[in-house]
Amino acid sequence: MQEVSIHKGRGPIVLGQPHGGTFVPDEIFARLNQTGQALADTDWHINRLYQGIIGDATVVQSHVHRYVIDANRDPEGASLYPGQNTTTLVPLTDFEGEPIWQGGQEPSADEVEDRRRRYHLPYHSALQQELQRVLDQNGVAVLFDCHSIRSHIPFLFEGTLPDVNIGTDGGVTCASEIESIAHEFAASSPYSAVLNGRFRGGWTTRHYGRPADGVHAIQMELAQSTYLTAEAAPWDYDPVKADRLRRWLRDILDAIQDTALELTP
């Protein structure tokens, strides 16, 4: 099984996709309970949604499911959102707060470390290499971290999540010009949108966003209602909804790319 796929583009944008994969090794899958085996907390069809959306973009995609190890969590296990409900480096619960492992089958600390080396590290090694490559080629790099989630998850947030959730960790992870153009496109879109709301940017965004060094990072968390037929199994892709969303995503990515290139020395 190929854990990570890379599509090399020539432009400054790198699309990171840590949560779209559904691969779970057989020996790990057998230890999940029925809730865990449903793999509900997947960023369903995220690669299809972004495929070919901007011709010169690089794509780094993990095929490993987040229940094996979450590629968007601090490898040291620190919480992204202290004081708020969230899931861990190797999740013990799903997004509803329900246990996902059979009794006594939760991963040990040694297992977590093994999975970090086997699955978390290769994804981030690939992401780091591609960001450096496009930085060297373009004088600037923008990590656009692609995510999606159900819009109703009381364990994680109250009410209904906005359609479009942009995270820059309060403006820390990218230049203000890039944050502003992203927010402008989101605010004028046909979708409900928020900047640095419940999702301010995961570990990946916060780790790689170094505007002073020419590397900018934005997390895009989409409500799955914007492109799925329903936010429930079988998690069908809705081509009509998705095409509408893809047109807007293409516009915002083009604007971010143009803005980033204007920032190069």
N, C-alpha and C positions, 0 to 999 in steps of 0.2 A: 504494500500500500504506500503510495506517495503521500507523505504527510503535508507537503507544501507545494503549491504550484506558483510559478512566476511567469508573468507575461511582461516582457521588457518593452517599454515605450521610450520615445525620445524626448517627450516634454517634461515639465517640472512636477507634474502631479503623480503621486503614488496612491493608489486606492488600496487601503488595508482592509482585509476581510477576515477577522479572526474567528467569527462565530457562525459561519454558514455551513461548516462541515458536519456530517452526520456519522463519520467513522468512529466506531467504538470497538476495540479489540474484543474478540469473543470471550476471553477469560474475564474481562472487565464487565462486559454486557451481562454475563450470567450472574454477576453479583448485584446488579441493579434490581430494585423491586419493580412492580408493574408501573408505578408512577415514573420512575427513572427511565424505564425502557421505552416510554412514549416519546422521549426526547423533545418534549414540548417547547423547551426554552432554546430553540434554534432560531437563528436569523434566516428564516425560510426564504429560499430562492434569491438571496442577496447577490450572488454572482450573476445570475440571469438578469436581475434588475439593472445591474451596472454594465453588463457585457457590451463592449463596443460603444459605450456612451460618449466617450471622447477619445478620438483616434490615437493620440500620442501618449495616453496615460499608461503607466506601469501598474500592474495588478499583482499583489501578493496575497494569496488565498490559503488559509489553513483548511484542511479537510477533516481535522480531528474535532470531535464534538467537545463542547465546553464541559460536559460531565467527566470526561477523561482528565482534562486540565483546562483551565480558563486562560487563554492566551492574552486576555485583556486585564489580567490581575497582576499586581506586584508579585514578582517571584519570591519575595521575602514574606509574603502573606499579609502585608499591611492593608488595612481597610481603605477603600477609595472614598467612602462616605461615612466617617466616624459618627456614631450616634443614630445612623439610619439603617434600616434593614437592607441587606445586600447579600450576595453569595460570595463564597470564598474561592481561593486559588483552585482547589478541587472541591466543588460544591458538595455539601451534605444535604441540602434541600433544593427544591425547585423554586421558581419565582413566587409560588403561592405559600412558601414556607413549609411544604410537605417533605418529609424524608424521601430520598431517592434510592437509598441503599437498603438491601436486606439486613435484618438485624445481625450485628456482629461482622458485617462485611464492609464497614467503612474503611477507606484507605488509611494505612499507617503513615507515619512521618517518613519512613524510608521509601514507601511507595510514591508518596507525593514528590519526593526528591528525584526518584527515578523517572517519573512522568515529566517533571520539569526538564530534565536533561534530554529526554527522548522526543518531546513534543513542543514544549514551550520555547526552549532555546532555539531549535531550528527555525521556527517561524520568525523569531525576532532577529536571528542572524541574517535571514534573507531580507527582512524589512530594512535592517540597518545598511546592508550592502547596497540595496536598490536606492535608498535615500541618498547615500553617498555618491552613487553613480550618477543619478540625475542632478545632484548638486554640482558635481564636477562638470557635467555637460552644459548645464543651463545657468549656473551661478546662483540658483535658488532651487529649493525643493519644498513641495507642499504635500504633507501626509493628510489625505482625506480619509478618515477612519469610518468605514461603512458599517452601520448597525441598523437593526430593526427589532421591534418588541411589540407585544400586545398592548393595546391602548388602555386596557382595564386590568390592573394588577394591584389590588388593595394592599398586599403585603409590602409592595415597594413604593407606592405613591397613592395619594387620594384622588378620587374623581377620574376624569378622562385625560389621558396624556395628549398634549398637542400633536398635530400631525408631524410637524418638523421641529426637531430639538437640536439646536446647534450648541456645541460645547467647546469653549476655549480656555477653560479654567479661569474665568474672569478676565480674559484678555492676555493671559500670561503666555499662551502657547503659540501665538502668531502675531504678526504685525497688526497694528490697529486698522490699517487700510484693508487688510484681508478680512478681518473680523467685520468691519463696517460694510463691505460689499456683500458678504455672506448674509448679514442681518438685513440689509436693504432688500436683497432678492427674496429672502424668506418673508419679510413683512409685507411685501407687495405681491406675494404669490396667492393663489387661490386656496392655500392651505393655512390652517392655524399654526402659528409658529412661536417659538420662544428661544431666547439666547441665554445660555447659562442658567437654565432652570433646574429641574430635577437631575438632568444629566449634563454635568459641567465638563465632561471629558474624562475618559477612563485612563487607566495607567498608561496605555500606549500613547495617547495624545499628550499626556503630561510628561512622559519620559522623553519623547522625541522632539517636542516643540521647543526649539532654541532659536527664536527669531534673530538674536544677535549674531548667530552663526549662519544665517541664511536658510535655516530649516524651520518651517512653519507647520503647525498641526491643528486640525479641526476634527472634532467628532460630529458625525451626522447620525442622529438616532431618529429613525422614521417609525411612526406608528404603522403596524402591519395592515391596518384597515385601509391604508392608502394604496395598497397594491395586491392584497390577497382577497379572494372571494369572501372569506370569513376568517376570523382569528381563532380558528379551531380546526382540529383534524378533519379532513386530510390536508389542510393547509394549501389549498389550491391557489395557484398564480392566476390573477385576473388580468388578461392581456389588455383590456380596455382601460382599467384603472392604471395599470403599470405603464402603458404608453403615455398617458397623460402625465404621470409622475416623471417618467424618463425625459420628457421634453423640458420640464422644469429643472431637473437635475443637470441636464446638458447645459442649460443656460447658466446656472449658478457655477458650474465647474468651469465653463468658458470665461466667466467674469473673474473668478478667482485666479485662473491661470494668467489672464491678461494683467491683472493687478500685481500678481507675484513677479512677473517678468519686468514690470515697470520699476520694481524695487531693486533690481539687480544693479550693481555698480557699473 
